[in-house]
């Protein structure tokens, strides 16, 4: 069993990223893996303000929620990032969360999931996120999920309305699991 947290990278009221994130939690659970929703609305992080780099902090952080986030990330075998596209890029919440840590991400795979009310589903934000993830000595797997027109993609209870997404999501999660198992062996 792998530990694959789903990171919800939006704190906005009425956020469209929450339903895809919760749907992915259901998918990961159905595959038999451990998961949890990491919601920075419930666990707010301050803007990165340390004089020390995350590497220099050596896993000891100045704020309780950052320490909690570090523990979640350290225990993870892989990550699913679900984040909106704002103005053709990723948002500050997800970038700040990543900026607080470093070693916790090393040699672990990430599935990038963009969310947008538009037709591109966060594709531009995903492409900008790839080199950031790779900076951590981590892997942004080739497959990504773009939740286009996310405001119409799920019903009020979070049920997926477009079944064509299932095949893409299942394939992406299958590849994430493959990478997670391979990299876990390499870290041992």
N, C-alpha and C positions, 0 to 999 in steps of 0.2 A: 504494500500500500504506500502510495506517495502522498506527500503533503503539498497541496497546490492551492494557496490562498488566491482569492479573486480580489484585486485591488480596485476599489471604486474611486476614480479620480475626479469626482465632482462633488461640490458641496452646495450647489445652487438649489433654491426652492424650485420644485417641479422638475428636477433634473431628469433627463431622458436616459441617462446612463444607468440608473438604478435597476430598471427592469431587465436590460440585457445582462447586467452583473448577476442578478439573482437567478436568471435563467441558466447562466453558465454554472452557478453553484449547483443547481439541480442536475445538470449534465455530468459534472465531475463526480458528484455523489453517486449517480447511477452507474458510473464506471468503477465504483468501488474504492475511490480514493478519498482521503481526508481533505477537507476544504473549509474555508471560512470567508466571510465577507469582511474585508478591511475597509471601513468607511470612515474617512477623515472628517466627516460631519459629526460622527459620534466620538471620534478620537482626534480632535484637532491638533495639528502640529503648528508651532510658531514658525515664522519665516526663519530660514537658516541664518543664524547670527553669531555663530561661534568663531572665535579667533583661531581655533584649531580645526584642522581638516577632519573629516570622519575617520580617516585612517589613523591619524594621530590620537584620536579619542579612544581607540582600541576597545570599542564596544561599551564604553561608559559615557552616557549622554547626559546633558544638563537638564533635560525635561522628562517628566514621567512618561508622557505619551510617545516621545521619541524612543525612550528605552523600551517601551512596550512594542512599538513598531519594529525596533531592532530585533527583539526576541521572536516576533512572528516571522520576520525575514530570515533570520538565522536558521529557524526550524524548517523552513520551506525547502522543497526539492525543485520547485518550479513556480512561476508566477503567471497569472493572467491579469494584464492591465486593461481596464476598461475606462476610457477617458474620452471626453468630448473634444471636438475641434472648435477652437475659437479663432476667428480671424486668420484662417489658413494655417493654424499651428496648434500644438498641444497647449494645455492650460497650465497656469501657475501652480495649482494644487498638486498635480501629479509630479511636476518637475521638482517642487520643493520637497515632496516626500522622498523622491529618489536622491536629491542632493544631501539629505541628512545621513544617508548610509553609504557604504561602499563595499567593504569586505563581505557583508552579508549576502551580496548578490553574485559574488565571484563563482564562475563555473556552473551557473544555473541558467536554465532556459526561460525565456519569456514569450508568451503569446500576446501579441498586441491587438487590441480591439478598439477601433475608433467608432465614435457615435456622433451622428449629425442629423439634423432635420433635413438636410439637403441630399442631393443625389450621390455625393462622393463618400458619405459615411465615415468621415474622418480620415480618409486615405492620406491626405497631405500631412496631418498630424502624426500618423503612423510612420510615414517615411522620415519625418524629422526626429522621431523617437528612436529609430534604429541605432544611429551612431551613439546616442546617449547610453543606451543599454549596453552596447559593445564596449564602451569606455570602462564599464565595471568588470571587464574580463568575463562577460556573460554572453549569452547567445539570444538574439532576437530571431526566433525561428522564421523561416521563409513565409509560411502561411500566416495570414492575418485575417481578422474578421472585420468587415466594415458594416456597421448597422446604419444603413441609409434610411432616410425618412423615419427615424426612430420614433418620432412622435405618433406614428400611425402603425408601427410594426408590432406592438403589443396591445392587448386589451387592458381594461382597468385593473384586472386581477393579475396581470403580468404574463398572460398566456400568449405565446408566439402566434401571430396571425398569418405569417407567410412561411409555410412548411418547407419551402425551398432552402431556407437557411439551415435546416437540420443537417443536411448532407455536408455542407461546408464546415459547420461547427464540429460535427463528429470527426471529420477528417483532420481538422486543425488540432483538436484535442488528442487524437490518436498520435499525431506527430509530436505534440508537446510531451506526451507520456514517453514516447520513444527517446526523445532527447533527455528527459529527466532521468530515466533509468540509466542511460549511457553515461551521463555526466555524474550521476550519483556514484556509479562504480568507479569512475575516474577520481572522484574526491576521496574515496575510501582508502 
